[in-house]
């Protein structure tokens, strides 16, 4: 397997889709369904890229991005935010939180893989 990618996504279908796409393109995907587990899993796996859903139960993806960028162990790992909420100003808010990339749902498979390849 190639580079390691942590996928933080609460929707089971999206999680499976992202992981299947990544695995099919030679990446090693590590799923996280509950955002509350994301920091510990990121520290344990040391991924080359983190794919972060913004709308998560229990904790906001924006808050998780901020926590990861404030963590000396995790701050250098690029984060690609994926969200269904693609309203005006959302991308700026997500990038301001520290995400290096932004992809809106529903995803374009080609754009998704191109975005991943740019960082991992």
VODREN-835474 format. One record per residue: x, y, z of N, C-alpha, C in turn; residue in one letter. Coordinates in nm, 3 decimals. Example, Ala and Ser with C-alpha at 12.3 -4.5 7.8 and 13.67 -1.06 7.14 Angstrom:
BEGIN
+---------+---------+---------+---------+---------+---------+---------+---------+---------+---------+
:      nX :      nY :      nZ :     caX :     caY :     caZ :      cX :      cY :      cZ : residuo :
+---------+---------+---------+---------+---------+---------+---------+---------+---------+---------+
:   1.319 :  -0.569 :   0.780 :   1.230 :  -0.450 :   0.780 :   1.320 :  -0.330 :   0.780 :       a :
:   1.285 :  -0.225 :   0.708 :   1.367 :  -0.106 :   0.714 :   1.290 :   0.003 :   0.787 :       s :
+---------+---------+---------+---------+---------+---------+---------+---------+---------+---------+
//
This chain:
BEGIN
+---------+---------+---------+---------+---------+---------+---------+---------+---------+---------+
:      nX :      nY :      nZ :     caX :     caY :     caZ :      cX :      cY :      cZ : residuo :
+---------+---------+---------+---------+---------+---------+---------+---------+---------+---------+
:   0.083 :  -0.119 :   0.000 :   0.000 :   0.000 :   0.000 :   0.088 :   0.126 :   0.000 :       x :
:   0.029 :   0.231 :  -0.052 :   0.100 :   0.358 :  -0.060 :   0.083 :   0.440 :   0.066 :       x :
:   0.067 :   0.567 :   0.049 :   0.058 :   0.660 :   0.161 :  -0.067 :   0.633 :   0.244 :       x :
:  -0.056 :   0.670 :   0.371 :  -0.163 :   0.647 :   0.468 :  -0.254 :   0.768 :   0.475 :       x :
:  -0.384 :   0.744 :   0.469 :  -0.483 :   0.851 :   0.474 :  -0.588 :   0.819 :   0.579 :       x :
:  -0.609 :   0.912 :   0.670 :  -0.712 :   0.900 :   0.772 :  -0.839 :   0.964 :   0.718 :       x :
:  -0.950 :   0.891 :   0.722 :  -1.078 :   0.941 :   0.671 :  -1.175 :   0.956 :   0.788 :       x :
:  -1.209 :   1.080 :   0.821 :  -1.302 :   1.109 :   0.930 :  -1.437 :   1.144 :   0.867 :       x :
:  -1.532 :   1.052 :   0.877 :  -1.662 :   1.065 :   0.810 :  -1.764 :   0.982 :   0.886 :       x :
:  -1.876 :   1.045 :   0.927 :  -1.976 :   0.972 :   1.005 :  -2.076 :   0.896 :   0.918 :       x :
:  -2.092 :   0.935 :   0.792 :  -2.186 :   0.867 :   0.704 :  -2.121 :   0.739 :   0.650 :       x :
:  -2.184 :   0.626 :   0.681 :  -2.126 :   0.496 :   0.646 :  -2.103 :   0.480 :   0.496 :       x :
:  -2.199 :   0.524 :   0.414 :  -2.184 :   0.511 :   0.268 :  -2.070 :   0.597 :   0.216 :       x :
:  -2.060 :   0.722 :   0.264 :  -1.949 :   0.808 :   0.223 :  -1.816 :   0.753 :   0.271 :       x :
:  -1.813 :   0.704 :   0.393 :  -1.690 :   0.648 :   0.449 :  -1.643 :   0.530 :   0.363 :       x :
:  -1.735 :   0.442 :   0.329 :  -1.701 :   0.326 :   0.247 :  -1.654 :   0.370 :   0.107 :       x :
:  -1.727 :   0.467 :   0.048 :  -1.690 :   0.517 :  -0.084 :  -1.549 :   0.576 :  -0.082 :       x :
:  -1.521 :   0.665 :   0.013 :  -1.389 :   0.728 :   0.020 :  -1.279 :   0.624 :   0.040 :       x :
:  -1.300 :   0.532 :   0.134 :  -1.197 :   0.430 :   0.161 :  -1.177 :   0.338 :   0.041 :       x :
:  -1.287 :   0.298 :  -0.025 :  -1.274 :   0.212 :  -0.143 :  -1.199 :   0.283 :  -0.256 :       x :
:  -1.232 :   0.412 :  -0.278 :  -1.161 :   0.489 :  -0.381 :  -1.013 :   0.499 :  -0.349 :       x :
:  -0.982 :   0.531 :  -0.224 :  -0.842 :   0.546 :  -0.184 :  -0.767 :   0.414 :  -0.198 :       x :
:  -0.826 :   0.306 :  -0.149 :  -0.760 :   0.175 :  -0.159 :  -0.740 :   0.135 :  -0.305 :       x :
:  -0.840 :   0.164 :  -0.392 :  -0.830 :   0.130 :  -0.534 :  -0.718 :   0.208 :  -0.604 :       x :
:  -0.685 :   0.324 :  -0.547 :  -0.578 :   0.407 :  -0.606 :  -0.445 :   0.390 :  -0.534 :       x :
:  -0.433 :   0.283 :  -0.454 :  -0.305 :   0.249 :  -0.394 :  -0.274 :   0.312 :  -0.259 :       x :
:  -0.373 :   0.380 :  -0.200 :  -0.353 :   0.439 :  -0.067 :  -0.397 :   0.341 :   0.041 :       x :
:  -0.348 :   0.363 :   0.160 :  -0.391 :   0.285 :   0.277 :  -0.488 :   0.372 :   0.358 :       x :
:  -0.617 :   0.342 :   0.347 :  -0.720 :   0.423 :   0.412 :  -0.752 :   0.370 :   0.552 :       x :
:  -0.761 :   0.463 :   0.647 :  -0.796 :   0.429 :   0.785 :  -0.923 :   0.506 :   0.822 :       x :
:  -1.037 :   0.436 :   0.836 :  -1.163 :   0.505 :   0.864 :  -1.181 :   0.542 :   1.011 :       x :
:  -1.245 :   0.657 :   1.034 :  -1.286 :   0.700 :   1.167 :  -1.430 :   0.749 :   1.155 :       x :
:  -1.523 :   0.679 :   1.220 :  -1.665 :   0.717 :   1.211 :  -1.704 :   0.823 :   1.312 :       x :
:  -1.637 :   0.825 :   1.425 :  -1.671 :   0.919 :   1.533 :  -1.560 :   1.022 :   1.546 :       x :
:  -1.595 :   1.149 :   1.521 :  -1.495 :   1.255 :   1.527 :  -1.423 :   1.263 :   1.661 :       x :
:  -1.488 :   1.215 :   1.767 :  -1.424 :   1.220 :   1.899 :  -1.301 :   1.130 :   1.906 :       x :
:  -1.291 :   1.035 :   1.812 :  -1.175 :   0.944 :   1.807 :  -1.066 :   0.993 :   1.711 :       x :
:  -1.092 :   1.101 :   1.640 :  -1.004 :   1.143 :   1.530 :  -0.864 :   1.181 :   1.577 :       x :
:  -0.852 :   1.257 :   1.686 :  -0.719 :   1.301 :   1.731 :  -0.633 :   1.182 :   1.773 :       x :
:  -0.689 :   1.092 :   1.852 :  -0.613 :   0.975 :   1.898 :  -0.574 :   0.887 :   1.781 :       x :
:  -0.666 :   0.867 :   1.687 :  -0.637 :   0.782 :   1.571 :  -0.530 :   0.848 :   1.483 :       x :
:  -0.537 :   0.979 :   1.466 :  -0.436 :   1.049 :   1.386 :  -0.298 :   1.035 :   1.450 :       x :
:  -0.291 :   1.046 :   1.581 :  -0.161 :   1.029 :   1.649 :  -0.110 :   0.885 :   1.635 :       x :
:  -0.202 :   0.788 :   1.641 :  -0.162 :   0.646 :   1.633 :  -0.117 :   0.607 :   1.492 :       x :
:  -0.185 :   0.661 :   1.391 :  -0.160 :   0.620 :   1.252 :  -0.053 :   0.705 :   1.185 :       x :
:  -0.038 :   0.831 :   1.226 :   0.055 :   0.925 :   1.163 :   0.032 :   0.932 :   1.011 :       x :
:  -0.088 :   0.974 :   0.969 :  -0.120 :   0.970 :   0.827 :  -0.046 :   1.076 :   0.746 :       x :
:  -0.042 :   1.054 :   0.615 :   0.016 :   1.151 :   0.523 :  -0.086 :   1.258 :   0.486 :       x :
:  -0.215 :   1.228 :   0.506 :  -0.324 :   1.319 :   0.475 :  -0.443 :   1.282 :   0.563 :       x :
:  -0.520 :   1.384 :   0.603 :  -0.644 :   1.360 :   0.676 :  -0.759 :   1.416 :   0.592 :       x :
:  -0.859 :   1.331 :   0.565 :  -0.980 :   1.375 :   0.497 :  -1.085 :   1.394 :   0.605 :       x :
:  -1.137 :   1.516 :   0.616 :  -1.223 :   1.553 :   0.729 :  -1.361 :   1.600 :   0.683 :       x :
:  -1.463 :   1.527 :   0.726 :  -1.600 :   1.574 :   0.706 :  -1.620 :   1.691 :   0.802 :       x :
:  -1.691 :   1.793 :   0.759 :  -1.712 :   1.911 :   0.845 :  -1.833 :   1.893 :   0.937 :       x :
:  -1.939 :   1.832 :   0.884 :  -2.061 :   1.813 :   0.963 :  -2.058 :   1.676 :   1.031 :       x :
:  -2.011 :   1.672 :   1.154 :  -2.003 :   1.548 :   1.231 :  -2.090 :   1.560 :   1.356 :       x :
:  -2.145 :   1.449 :   1.404 :  -2.215 :   1.455 :   1.533 :  -2.111 :   1.468 :   1.645 :       x :
:  -2.149 :   1.524 :   1.755 :  -2.067 :   1.534 :   1.877 :  -1.957 :   1.639 :   1.871 :       x :
:  -1.893 :   1.657 :   1.756 :  -1.783 :   1.753 :   1.744 :  -1.780 :   1.805 :   1.601 :       x :
:  -1.750 :   1.933 :   1.585 :  -1.743 :   1.993 :   1.452 :  -1.611 :   1.959 :   1.384 :       x :
:  -1.619 :   1.933 :   1.254 :  -1.497 :   1.911 :   1.177 :  -1.407 :   2.033 :   1.181 :       x :
:  -1.467 :   2.152 :   1.184 :  -1.387 :   2.275 :   1.195 :  -1.309 :   2.277 :   1.326 :       x :
:  -1.375 :   2.238 :   1.435 :  -1.306 :   2.233 :   1.565 :  -1.192 :   2.130 :   1.563 :       x :
:  -1.218 :   2.016 :   1.500 :  -1.114 :   1.912 :   1.491 :  -0.994 :   1.962 :   1.410 :       x :
:  -1.021 :   2.032 :   1.301 :  -0.911 :   2.087 :   1.221 :  -0.828 :   2.182 :   1.306 :       x :
:  -0.895 :   2.270 :   1.380 :  -0.825 :   2.363 :   1.468 :  -0.742 :   2.293 :   1.574 :       x :
:  -0.798 :   2.187 :   1.632 :  -0.724 :   2.112 :   1.734 :  -0.603 :   2.042 :   1.674 :       x :
:  -0.619 :   1.987 :   1.554 :  -0.507 :   1.918 :   1.489 :  -0.397 :   2.018 :   1.452 :       x :
:  -0.434 :   2.135 :   1.404 :  -0.335 :   2.235 :   1.365 :  -0.267 :   2.297 :   1.487 :       x :
:  -0.329 :   2.286 :   1.605 :  -0.268 :   2.336 :   1.728 :  -0.180 :   2.230 :   1.795 :       x :
:  -0.186 :   2.107 :   1.748 :  -0.113 :   1.995 :   1.806 :   0.024 :   1.983 :   1.740 :       x :
:   0.133 :   1.992 :   1.817 :   0.267 :   1.986 :   1.757 :   0.293 :   1.857 :   1.679 :       x :
:   0.230 :   1.748 :   1.717 :   0.250 :   1.620 :   1.649 :   0.174 :   1.614 :   1.517 :       x :
:   0.058 :   1.679 :   1.512 :  -0.031 :   1.666 :   1.396 :  -0.030 :   1.785 :   1.301 :       x :
:   0.021 :   1.899 :   1.344 :   0.001 :   2.024 :   1.268 :   0.055 :   2.021 :   1.126 :       x :
:   0.158 :   1.942 :   1.099 :   0.217 :   1.940 :   0.964 :   0.139 :   1.852 :   0.866 :       x :
:   0.045 :   1.772 :   0.916 :  -0.031 :   1.682 :   0.829 :  -0.136 :   1.763 :   0.753 :       x :
:  -0.136 :   1.757 :   0.619 :  -0.237 :   1.831 :   0.544 :  -0.377 :   1.774 :   0.568 :       x :
:  -0.475 :   1.863 :   0.567 :  -0.614 :   1.824 :   0.588 :  -0.697 :   1.868 :   0.468 :       x :
:  -0.774 :   1.773 :   0.415 :  -0.865 :   1.800 :   0.306 :  -1.007 :   1.791 :   0.362 :       x :
:  -1.076 :   1.904 :   0.366 :  -1.212 :   1.908 :   0.416 :  -1.308 :   1.865 :   0.307 :       x :
:  -1.407 :   1.784 :   0.346 :  -1.511 :   1.740 :   0.253 :  -1.645 :   1.771 :   0.318 :       x :
:  -1.729 :   1.847 :   0.249 :  -1.855 :   1.886 :   0.309 :  -1.966 :   1.904 :   0.207 :       x :
:  -2.088 :   1.877 :   0.251 :  -2.205 :   1.899 :   0.166 :  -2.248 :   2.045 :   0.173 :       x :
:  -2.199 :   2.117 :   0.272 :  -2.236 :   2.256 :   0.290 :  -2.138 :   2.344 :   0.213 :       x :
:  -2.176 :   2.378 :   0.092 :  -2.087 :   2.455 :   0.005 :  -2.145 :   2.594 :  -0.018 :       x :
:  -2.185 :   2.659 :   0.089 :  -2.242 :   2.793 :   0.079 :  -2.135 :   2.899 :   0.067 :       x :
:  -2.179 :   3.020 :   0.041 :  -2.086 :   3.132 :   0.027 :  -2.010 :   3.153 :   0.158 :       x :
:  -1.880 :   3.161 :   0.149 :  -1.798 :   3.184 :   0.266 :  -1.753 :   3.058 :   0.338 :       x :
:  -1.814 :   2.942 :   0.305 :  -1.778 :   2.818 :   0.374 :  -1.633 :   2.777 :   0.347 :       x :
:  -1.591 :   2.786 :   0.220 :  -1.454 :   2.746 :   0.189 :  -1.354 :   2.834 :   0.263 :       x :
:  -1.380 :   2.965 :   0.269 :  -1.290 :   3.056 :   0.340 :  -1.283 :   3.020 :   0.489 :       x :
:  -1.398 :   2.989 :   0.548 :  -1.403 :   2.952 :   0.690 :  -1.325 :   2.822 :   0.714 :       x :
:  -1.341 :   2.726 :   0.625 :  -1.273 :   2.597 :   0.639 :  -1.122 :   2.615 :   0.623 :       x :
:  -1.080 :   2.696 :   0.525 :  -0.937 :   2.720 :   0.506 :  -0.879 :   2.801 :   0.623 :       x :
:  -0.958 :   2.893 :   0.676 :  -0.913 :   2.972 :   0.791 :  -0.891 :   2.883 :   0.913 :       x :
:  -0.967 :   2.775 :   0.924 :  -0.950 :   2.681 :   1.036 :  -0.820 :   2.602 :   1.021 :       x :
:  -0.765 :   2.596 :   0.898 :  -0.638 :   2.528 :   0.878 :  -0.637 :   2.422 :   0.770 :       x :
:  -0.751 :   2.396 :   0.706 :  -0.754 :   2.294 :   0.599 :  -0.679 :   2.344 :   0.476 :       x :
:  -0.599 :   2.257 :   0.419 :  -0.522 :   2.292 :   0.300 :  -0.601 :   2.272 :   0.171 :       x :
:  -0.708 :   2.193 :   0.177 :  -0.789 :   2.166 :   0.057 :  -0.934 :   2.153 :   0.098 :       x :
:  -1.021 :   2.167 :  -0.002 :  -1.165 :   2.168 :   0.021 :  -1.233 :   2.103 :  -0.098 :       x :
:  -1.317 :   2.003 :  -0.072 :  -1.393 :   1.937 :  -0.177 :  -1.538 :   1.931 :  -0.132 :       x :
:  -1.631 :   1.974 :  -0.219 :  -1.772 :   1.972 :  -0.181 :  -1.838 :   1.841 :  -0.223 :       x :
:  -1.937 :   1.799 :  -0.144 :  -2.018 :   1.682 :  -0.177 :  -2.140 :   1.730 :  -0.255 :       x :
:  -2.194 :   1.651 :  -0.345 :  -2.142 :   1.519 :  -0.380 :  -2.009 :   1.533 :  -0.453 :       x :
:  -1.918 :   1.443 :  -0.423 :  -1.784 :   1.455 :  -0.478 :  -1.778 :   1.411 :  -0.624 :       x :
:  -1.688 :   1.472 :  -0.696 :  -1.647 :   1.422 :  -0.827 :  -1.531 :   1.328 :  -0.798 :       x :
:  -1.542 :   1.203 :  -0.841 :  -1.437 :   1.105 :  -0.813 :  -1.302 :   1.153 :  -0.863 :       x :
:  -1.300 :   1.207 :  -0.984 :  -1.174 :   1.253 :  -1.043 :  -1.116 :   1.368 :  -0.959 :       x :
:  -1.200 :   1.465 :  -0.924 :  -1.151 :   1.579 :  -0.844 :  -1.105 :   1.533 :  -0.706 :       x :
:  -1.178 :   1.439 :  -0.647 :  -1.142 :   1.386 :  -0.516 :  -1.002 :   1.323 :  -0.520 :       x :
:  -0.980 :   1.235 :  -0.617 :  -0.850 :   1.165 :  -0.627 :  -0.739 :   1.264 :  -0.663 :       x :
:  -0.768 :   1.360 :  -0.750 :  -0.667 :   1.463 :  -0.784 :  -0.629 :   1.544 :  -0.661 :       x :
:  -0.728 :   1.579 :  -0.580 :  -0.700 :   1.656 :  -0.457 :  -0.616 :   1.575 :  -0.361 :       x :
:  -0.649 :   1.447 :  -0.346 :  -0.571 :   1.358 :  -0.259 :  -0.428 :   1.348 :  -0.310 :       x :
:  -0.412 :   1.326 :  -0.440 :  -0.279 :   1.309 :  -0.499 :  -0.192 :   1.432 :  -0.481 :       x :
:  -0.254 :   1.550 :  -0.472 :  -0.177 :   1.673 :  -0.454 :  -0.110 :   1.679 :  -0.317 :       x :
:  -0.160 :   1.602 :  -0.221 :  -0.108 :   1.606 :  -0.085 :  -0.047 :   1.476 :  -0.037 :       x :
:  -0.080 :   1.365 :  -0.099 :  -0.031 :   1.235 :  -0.048 :   0.034 :   1.154 :  -0.157 :       x :
+---------+---------+---------+---------+---------+---------+---------+---------+---------+---------+
//
